[in-house]
Amino acid sequence: METTKNKQITAMILGIASLVIPNIGTSITNAIDTSNNSGSLAAGIVIMVATLAAIVVGVIGMIKSAGVRKEATAAGEKKVLATIGLITSIVGTVESAIVFFSCGLCIACVACAAASM
């Protein structure tokens, strides 16, 4: 009867992961000593990698959620979990993209400052 439930749960987990991954990157950067420029650069790189990973996971979550929503509609099933996955994937992707590009500018500034020393 519920043929898409596992797929919907997967889509929802991908959406939630797109929200959580940048926070894990931020937690890691809090543990990095940023008292010198190289520490700041390392912290920025960790944030960039985490947000890039969140963007990728979010895009995969959006694609998966949209597909599962269509399957659930065709099968006449509820699509609540797929909708939650779609919304969280969109929010996580947009949030991560904003952080990715804004932190990218900061990392470029730090790298230029470190190179000119």
Disulfide bonds with the S-S distance in Angstrom:
none
